Amino acid sequence: MTCARVTAERIGARLLRVPGYYPHVQRPDLVNAALRALWGGEPPA
């Protein structure tokens, strides 16, 4: 996670952390909302 955090900071991006070992399986609602925001231009909740 450190690499992702540092990379996001350096490029001026936000890092979204979704809790869980397999977040795409355990929290698909959060992952899908983030992807919709990324692709659709809406800010994530």
C-alpha positions in Angstrom: 0.0 0.0 0.0 2.9 2.3 0.6 3.9 2.3 -3.0 0.4 3.2 -4.1 0.1 6.0 -1.5 3.4 7.5 -2.5 2.6 7.3 -6.2 -0.8 8.9 -5.7 0.8 11.7 -3.7 3.5 12.4 -6.3 1.1 12.6 -9.2 -1.5 14.6 -7.3 -4.1 11.9 -7.2 -6.3 10.5 -4.5 -5.8 7.0 -3.2 -9.0 5.1 -2.5 -8.6 2.3 0.0 -11.4 -0.3 0.1 -11.1 -2.4 3.2 -10.8 -6.2 2.9 -8.4 -8.8 1.6 -10.4 -9.1 -1.7 -12.2 -5.8 -1.9 -13.7 -6.4 -5.3 -15.4 -9.5 -3.8 -16.1 -8.3 -0.3 -17.1 -4.7 -1.2 -18.2 -4.6 -4.8 -20.4 -1.6 -4.1 -17.5 0.6 -3.1 -15.2 -0.6 -5.9 -18.0 -0.2 -8.5 -18.8 3.3 -7.3 -15.2 4.3 -7.6 -15.0 2.9 -11.1 -18.2 4.7 -12.1 -16.8 7.9 -10.8 -13.5 7.4 -12.6 -15.1 6.6 -15.9 -18.1 8.8 -15.6 -16.5 11.9 -14.0 -18.6 11.8 -10.8 -16.7 12.2 -7.5 -16.8 9.0 -5.4 -19.0 8.8 -2.4 
